[in-house]
Amino acid sequence: MFNIHNVELDWGGRPLKLETGRIARQADGAVLATYGETTVLATVVAAKAPKPGVDFLPLTVNYTEKYYAAGRIPGGYFKRERGPTEKDTLTSRLIDRPIRPLFAEGWRCDTQVIVTVLSHDQENDPDIVAMIAASAALTLSGAPFMGPIGAARVGFSNGEYVLNPTLDEMKESKLDLVVAGTQDAVLMVESEAQELSEEIMLGAVMFGHRHFQPVINAIIQLAEKAAKEPREFAMPETAVLEKEMLGVIEQDLRKAYAIPAKHERQNAVAAAKEKVMAHFFPDGTDNPDRPMTQIAAVFKELEAKIVRWNILDTQKRIDGRDLVTVRPIVVEAGFLPRTHGSALFTRGETQAIVVATLGTSEDEQFVDALQGTYKEAFLLHYNFPPFSVGETGRIGAPGRREIGHGKLAWRAIRPMLPPKEEFPYTIRVVSEITESNGSSSMATVCGTSLALMDAGVPLKRPTAGIAMGLILEGPRYAVLSDILGDEDHLGDMDFKVAGTSEGVTALQMDIKIAGITEEIMKVALNQAKGGRMHILGEMSKALDHARAELGEYAPRIETFKIPTDKIREVIGTGGKVIREIVEKTGAKINIEDDGTVKVASANGEQIKAAINWIKSIASEPEVGHIYEGTVVKVMDFGAFVNFFGARDGLVHISQLAPRRVQKTSDVVKEGDKVKVKLLGFDERGKTRLSMKVVDQETGEDLEAKQKAEGEQQPEAAAGGAE
């Protein structure tokens, strides 16, 4: 019944098994991949015919983690998987980016890759297994996929690279790098690093590339046994059409791409395209032999070639810059008056308003993942409204691009955050892209660093980012610093590097061709370092370190500990006591299982009141100590003073003042702030306080002062006798 084929190899100290022929046999390609005890199923289906009018590759990748894979039931009200999680979205992008450039030029059939996590061993992250399974399924499917690709995760611990570190090993690693590519070249890199050098980062990429070669060989072995016949697919021949079009609008396009301003340039390009359409379709009707979609595709290819030829021939860019110059930068910190921290970062025609908000542990994000539910205290959200590129568009939930760009900036900044023990705040950053013409994600990195420092977050060092591009034609190439949007669309590479003055914290690379060499990556990394240092210098003109104080409207958090056996008393039955403290003081309170108490408020008096209240429950006042209190009741025989949280004590009329007091009301009245010394407790356990032994102005202990003066008098007399 089943015609099962499989290959198996030892990879990174664990078995990797690829199997086909048993599951999902109606798909064009289906592979069950198991690494350790993590298992994923990847399927590929391609439509039999292209969609009419489509002039792009209609590829969709969907990665889904099933909670049953880890023996868990989803959290929340609905006990089933719903929309894609952030991890699902990011892994879908991780799979899509290296496979997309390997489809044959002109392939227009709907192609869908679905990857499902079926089992998770809590050791091996499913993302690498998913990339390998998708590559194998595509290789078997018969679609014109010029793979296979391999992928690997690289860690860096104790000065050595680690292949596919486990989830536990990743906690000690200074690097989390995912690399994918073919036998000959690297196609995609995604990473987070603890300020590592460019040399170490490049070494990690090449280490991963070398070590996933056995996986590529295994996929080829499986394909030799089970691959379907290649789909019939004729590559479109456009040389004659391109030559004719070049004669019509070559000079128009060259003039258009000599215009530095983005919108003026776009208008000139649009006019050139209208000229082409009028030439090929004079009556405005489509031609079956030369359809409009084909003309539009050739026009786009011609655009790219003209831009690329100009850059390679002249070493000058669209906006007149040389290859390494960064566009003008304008930075404003403290841009918004009422936020906790803010920055306006503008680089050329790319601009971001970035806002930092500080919160308490109550604001932490709960994340329901295969590894279990955990809390995240650093959040970074990226928004890309259509007006930022001068367009109209739908406003809705963040898409894959927004989630991916936000995560890249998150990775770049996270290594620079202070430890939670030193800075116990939940941090949320929002980047609002208000203009975009090249690398808004790197503008987000720069703006986030500035906004956090403006909020008083003690970053280890400022962080900046820069996007690099590539033009590659045969043996000739040019690496471009701080690319424009058009250079991104028409070029061969989007290479983003973020870091500090000390090293790299995040690196992301996407290639639109069949891969690049180690030499080109080395040039790009070194050129990016120079650009990053320049940007850090410009940022430092506005703010080069965290402000000494938190923002005026940011909450203050005070942390202290109480005995664990007192936690129940502070919380009270059903939370009654702690709710009362919060309601009456206005402070936010969080108590952890180890007795750590965090009290937060923007008002220092509220914090002080809450702390005193909690301490009055969790601890006892000390005899002989002086406390500040409030008179709550006046009686003939004395005054009751609230002096230790909710605790009251009696100041007898004889202890109100050094002189004889006739009436209590002659000295104090309800609501007065007074300073009292705890004398002790009577035989019934009632608290005895004194005001007369305390200087009501300074809070000085008069008894202790008199005693000290009395001890000094004999010494003075002895000195006089000599």
N, C-alpha and C positions, 0 to 999 in steps of 0.2 A: 504493500500500500504506500509506504513512504520510500522515497529515493533520497536517503540522507547522505550528505557529504559534510565532512568537517576537517579542520586543521587545528593543531594545538602546538603551542610553544611555551617555553619558560621565558618570561619577560619580567625583568626587574625583581626576580625572586619569587614570582607568583605565576600560576598557570593562566594563559590566555587561550580560550577556545572559541573558534568561529564555526558555526553550524548553519546549514541551509537544507531545505527540502522536507522539514517536518512541520513547520509552523508557517502560516500565512502564505500558502502555496499559490493563491490566486493573484497575489501582488506580482509586479514585474520583477522585483528583487526583494528578498527577505533574508535577514541574517540574525541569528541569535548569538550574541557575544557575551561571554562570561569571563570575568577577571576576578580571581579569588572566588568569592561567592556573590559578587555583584553581577547581575544579569540584565541585559537590555535587549529589546527587540527593535530592529530597524527595518522599515519597509519602504519601498519606492514604487510609485505608480506614475507613469507618464501617459498623457492623452495620446490617442492614436493619430490625431491630426492637429495642426496648429490652429489657434484661435484666429479668425479673420480680423485684420486690422491691428494686430498686436505687433509692436516693433521693439519688444524687450524680452528678456528671458523670464517667463512666468514661473519662477521657482518659489516654493513655499516649504519651510522647514518648521515642524512642530515637535518639540520635546516635552514630554510629560512624565512627572514623577508620581507614581501611584503609592499611596500611603501603606497599602498592604505589603509593599516590597520590604518594608522595615517592621512589619507586624504592628502597625499603628492604625488607629481610626482617626480621621481628620478632626481637628478641633473646630469650635464654632457651632453655630446653630444647625447648619446643613451638614450632615455627616457623609458627604461625598465630595470628590474633587470638583471644583467649580472652574473659574477662569484660570488662566496661567498665572503661576506665582512669579515673583521677580527672578528666582532661580531658573524656572522654566524658560522665561523670556531670554535671559542672558545666555543660557546654554543653546537655545535655538539659534541665536546670533553666532555663537561660537562654532556651531556646525556649518551654518550657512556661509560664513565668510571665506573659508578655504576651498569649499567645493564650487562656489559660484563661478570663479574665473576659469574653471576647467571644463565647462560645457562648450561644445563646438559653437563657433560663431554662427549666428543665424538660427539656432535652435529656438523654436517658438511654441513648442508643445507644453501645455500645462504639466508641470512636474511637481509631485508632492512627496516629501520625505517625512515620515512619522517615526519618531523614536520614543519607545515606552520603557520606563524602568520597571522591571518585574521583580527584582530581588536586590536588596542592598545589605551588604555585610558589615556596615558601620566602619569599614576600613578604607575602601577604595571609592573615591568620588566617582559617580556614574558618568560625569561629563566626558572624560577621556574615552571610556568604553563606548559611549554614545557616538563620538566622532568616528571611531574605528568601525563600529557597526554600520553607520551611515555610508562610510566610504566603501565598505565591502558590498553592501546592498546595491549601491549605484553601479559598482563594477560588474555585478552579476546581471543587472537589469536590461542590458542591451541599449540603453540610452547613450547618446554620444558624449560620454564623460571621459575626459582625458586623464583619468586617475590611474591607480588609486592614490589616496593620500594616507599618511600616517600622522599620529599625534601623540604627544607625551606631556606630562607635567614634570617640571624640574624644580627641586628645592635646593637650598644652599645652607648647610649647617657645618660648623667646625671647619670652615675653609674648604669644604668639598661639595661637589654637586651630588644631588640625590635624585635617582630616577623614580618617578611615580611614588613620592612619599605618601604614607598613609595619613589619614585624617589626624591621628595623634602626633605623628612625626611633623606635620605641618605647623603645629603649635610652637615648635622650637626652630622652625626654618626662618631665615631672613629673606626668603624669596618664594613667591608663588608664581611660577611662569608656565603658561601653556603655549606650546609651539606646534604648528602643523605645517606639512609640506609634502612634496613629492620626493622621488629618489634623488632628484638633482638640485632642488632649491627649496627655500622657505617661503610659505605663502601667508602665514598668519602668526602673530604673537600677541598674547594678552598677559599682563603681569602686574604684580605689586611687589615692591622691594623696600628693604630697610636701608635706604641711602647707599646703594651699592654702586661701584664704579662702572663706567661704560665698558671697560674690559671684562669685568665679571658678567655683566648682562649679555654681552656678545658671546662670551664663552658658554653661558647657559643655553642660549639659542642653538648654538652649534652642537652642544652636548645632546640636547633633545633631538636634534635632526639626525645625528648619528645613531642614537639609540632607538628610534622608531623605524629604522630600515628593516629589521627582521619582521615587523608587523606588515609592512608593505609587501615583503616577499611572501608572507603567509596568505595575504589577500590574493596575490597573483596565483598562488598554488590552488586556492579554493576556486578561483575563476577558471582555471584550466580544467577543473572537474565539472563545474556547474554553471558557468556563465551562459546566458542566452545569446542567440545570434544577434550581432549588431543591427540596430534599426537602420533601414535604408534612409539615408539623409544626404541630400545634395547641398554642398556648400554654395551659397549664392555667389555668382560671378559678377563683380561690380566694377571691374577695371575700366571697361569702356564707358560706363555710365559716369564714373568718377572723373574721367578725363574730360568728358563733355561738360560736366558741371563745373569743373575747374576753370574752363574757358569762359564760363558765364560770370562767375562771382569770386574768382580768386582775389582780385584787387579789392573788392568790397569787403571781403573777410579780413584781409590783411590790414586795411584801414580801420575796421571795426575793432580789431584786437590791438590796435595802437592807442585806443581811448582808455585812459586810466580809470575814469569814473564808471562804477558798475552799471548803473541804470542807463546811462548814455550808451555804453558799450552794448548792453542787451538790446536796446532799441535799434542800434545799427545792425546787429546780427539778425534780428527779426526782419528788418527791411531786406537784407540779403536773402533770407529764406523765402520771403514773398516773391522776390525776383526770380528765384529758382522755380517756385511753383508756377509762376506765370509762364516761364519758359517751357516747362514740361507739360503743363496742363492749361493751354491757352483758353480753352472753352470752359475751364473750371470743373470738368468731369474726370473721374478716375479712369486710368488706363490699365486693363488687366495685365498687359505685358510689362508695364512699368508702374506698379501701384504706388499710391501716395506714401504708403508706409515704407516702401523700399527707398523712395526718393528721400524721405525724411531721415532714414537710417544712414544713407550715403552722405547726406549733408552733415550729419553729426560727425561721421568719420573724417570728413574733410575739414571741419572745424578743428578737430583734435590735431590733425596732421599739420595744419598751418600754424597753430599755436606752438606745437612741438618743434617744428622746423625753425621757427623764429628764435626760440629759446636756445636751441643747440647751436644755431649759426651765429647768433649775436651775443649770447650769454646775458641777454636782457629779458626781463619779464613783461607780462601784460601791462603792469602799471609803471614800467620804466625802471624798476629796481634791478640791482644785480642779484646774483644767486643767494647771497648770504644776508642781505640787509633785512632787518625787521621793520615793519611799518611803524609810524609814529604812535607813541603810547601816551595816554592821558589817564591819570589815576586820581581818584578822590576817595579818601577814607572818611567815615562818619557822615556819609552822604544823606542819610535820613534821620530826622530829629528824634523820633520816639522809639525806634527799634533798639535792640540790645547791641547790635553791631552791624555796620553796612559798608559797602564799597561800590563805587562806580568804576568799572574798568573798561577802557576803550582802546582798541588797537586797530588802527585804520578804520575800516567800515564794519568792524565787529565790536559789539558792546554788550556788557552784562551788568545788570544791577543784582548784586548778591547780598543777601540779608541773613544774618546769624541770629538765632533765638536760643536762649538758655532756659532749660527747664529742670525739673526734679526727676527722681527715679519713677514717679508716677507717669511721666511722659515717655518712658522708654517704649520702643516698638516690640511687641510680641511677634516672633517669627515661628510659624509652625512648619517644621522641616522634617525630612526623613530621619535626621539625626536626633530629633526631639524638638521640643519647644524651648526657645531661648529668647533673651531680651537683647535688643540692640540700642546702644546709647548714642550712636552717631548716625544721623540721617542726612542725606544730601539729595535734594530733589531739583531736577532740571526741567525748565519749561521753555518751549520753543513756539511762541505764537506766530501766526502767519504774517502779521505786520512787520516782523523782523526782517523779512525779505521782500517787503513791499507787495504782498499778495493777500488775497482773501482766502479763507479756509475754514474748515469745521473746527470748533473748539470742543474737546472731549477728554476722555481719559488719556493718560500718557501712552504713547506708542512705544514700539520696540526701540526706536532711535533715542527717544527721550530717556528711557530706562537705561539704555547702554551708555549714553553720554554721562548721565548722572553717576553711574557706577564707576566709570573710568576716573572721574574727578574724586569720587569717594576713596578709591584705591590710592590716588596720588596724595591725598591729605591725611588719611588715617595714620600712617606711620609717624607723623609729626605731632599727633595729639598727646597731651599729658596723660599719665596713668590715671585710672578712675579713682584710685586711693588719694591722689593729690588734687584732683579736680572733679568732684563728685556730681557733675552736671550732665544732664541729657542735652545734646547739642543737635539742633536742626538748622541746616543751611538750605536756602532756596535760591536758585539762580534763575533770574528772569532775563532771557535773551531779548534784547530790544533792537539790536541790529546784527545782521549776520552776513559776512562775506569771508568765510574761511575760519575754521577751527574755533567754534564757540565753546567746545568742551574745554579747550585749553584756556580760554578767557575765564571760564568758570573756575578752573583751578586757581588762577591768579586772584580772581575776585574773592574766592572762598578764603584763601590765606589772609587777605587783607581784612575781610569782614570779621573773621575770627579774632584777629589781633585787635581790631577796633573794639570788639566785645570784651576784651580782657582775657581771652583764652590763651594761656601760656604755651603757644606752639614752640617746639624745639628749635625750629628755624622756618623762615618764610619759604614758600613753595611756589614755583612757577612752571608753566608748561608751554611747549611750542610744537607746532605741526609741521612736518617736513613732507616734501613731495619729490617725485622722481619722473624724469623723462628719459626713457631708454629706447634707443633705436640702434639695433645691432651692437657694435662695439662702443658706440658713443652713448654717454649718459650725462645727465645733470641733476644734482641734488639741490632742491629748492628749500630755503628756510622760510617759515611763516607763510604758508601757501594761501592763495586766494581761493574762493569757491570754484571759479572756472579752472584753476590749475589742479584742483582736486578732481573735478569731473572729467577733465580731458587728459589728466596725467595717469601714471601707472602705479602710484603708491600713495597711501595716507599713513604716515609714520609719526605717531605722537609720543613725545617724551616729556615727562614731568619729573621734577626733582628740586633739590635744594643746592646750595653752594657746595655741599659735601658729597652729593651723589644722586642717583636715580631712585625715585619712589614708585613710578608707574611707567609702563611702556606698552603701547598698542600699535600693531602694524597690520595693515591690510594691503594686499597686492592684487591688482587687476589683471596681471599677466601671469605667465606660468611660473613665476617665482623670481627671487633675486639672490645674488651671491653674497658671500661673507664680506667681500671687499666693499660692495655697495653699502651694506649695513654698517660697516665700520666708518665709512665716510659720513653717512647720515647721522650716526651717533655722535661723532666728534663735532660735526657742524651744529647739531642740536645743542650740544653743551655750550658752545659759544653764544648761541642765541638765547639760551636759558639764562646765562650769566648777565647778558645785556638786559633782559626783561627784569630780573631780580634787582638790578641797579636802578631801573626806572621806578619800580615799585617802592624801593627804599626811600625815594624822595618824598613819598607821601607818608609811609609808615614802615619802619624796619624792625619793630619788635612789638610785643603785646603791650597794651596800655596797662599801667600799674594797678588801676582800679577797674572793677567791672562797670559796665554801662549804668547810667543813672537808673534806668528802669528794669535792669536785670535782677533776678532774685538772688539773695545772699543765702548760702547754705552753711550752716554750722553743724559739725559732726561730733558726737561724743558717744560714750558707751554706758550702758546700765547693766546691772546683773541680769542674767538670763531668767532667773527665777522671779524677776520683777516685771517682765514683759507683760504677763497676763494682767497684772494690776494696772499698768499704764493703759492698756487697751480697754480693759473693762468688759463686763458681760455684753456680748453682742456688739462690741466696739463703742459702747456708750461713753466711756471716759475720754477716749481719744477724740471722738466726734465733738465732745463738749470743749476740749482744749482747742481744737481747730476752729470751731465756731466763735469762741470768745476771744481768742488771740488773733485770728486771721492768718496764721501761719500754716504752711503745708508740713505734714509730718510723715516720715516713713521710718518704720522700725523693722530691722532685719532679724533673722533667727539668731544671730550671734550677739544680739544686744546692741548693735550699732544703730544709733538714732540720728536721722538727718532732719533738721528743721530748716525750712526755707521760707523766705519772704523778702520783698524789696524794702520792707520797713524793719530797721534794726530793733526798734522797741517791741515789735510783734515777736521777733525771734527770741529776744531776751525773756519776754513774758512766758512764751511756750517752754523754753528750756527750764526756767525756774519752776514752772508747774510740774513738768515731768520729773525733775530732780526731787521735788518735794514728795512725789509718790514713790520714786525708786530708791531714794536714799534718806538718811536722817540728818537733821541739823546738828552741828557740832557745838558742844558746850564751850563757851569762851570766844566764839566767833561773833563778829559784828555783821548785822544784816540791815538792809534798807527795807522798810515796810510801810504799810498804809494803815492808818487808824480806821478801824471798821465799826467800833462801838465805844461809846463813852459811858462809863458808870460812875457812881459816887466813890467806889473804892478803887478805881483805876480805869485803864483803857485797854481794850483788846486790839492787838496789832496783827495784821496779816503780813508775815515776814518771810515765809519760806514756801513758795508755791501756794497751795491751798491751806497751808497750816497757819493757825492763829495762836497767839500767846498773850498772856496778861502782863501788862506793866502796872504793878501795884502803885497806888498814889504816892507811896513813899519812895518809889524809884523813878518818878517822873522828872525830877529836877534836883540839883544839889541843895536847894533851899527847901523850907517847909512849904508844902502846897495845901491850901485850904480847900480848893475845889478842883477837880480834874479838868473841868472846862476852862479853868484859868490858863492851862498850859497847852492843851490840845483840843481839837475838835475833829469830828468825822471827816475823813478824806485827806487829812494832813499826811505828808510824807515825813517819816521820822527814821532815825537810825537807832537800832537797839542791839544790846549785847545779850546773848543767851546765857543766863545764869545757871540754868539746870532745870530739874523737874521736881515737883513736890511729891509727897507720899502717895498721892492719888494719880501721879503721872501727868499732871497739868504743867504746862510750859511756863517758866518764869523768865521774864525779860526785864531789862533795865535800860532807861534812857539817860539817867543821870551820870552814868560812868562813861558816856560816849559824847565827844564833842559834836554837837549837831551840825556844825558848819563843815568840819573837816573829816568827820568820821573816825577821829583818833580815839584810841582806848585810853581814857584818863586814869584808870586804875593802874594800867601797865606803866604809864608815864610817871605817875607818882612813885611807884615801886622802884623804877629805874633811877629816879632822882634821889631817893632815899639811900640806895646802895652806893651812890657816888659821894655822898656827904662825908662818911668816915675817911675815905681816901683823901679828900681835900683837907680834912683836919690834920691827918697824919703828915701831909706835905707841909702844912704851916708849922708844925712842931719842929721839923728839921731846920 
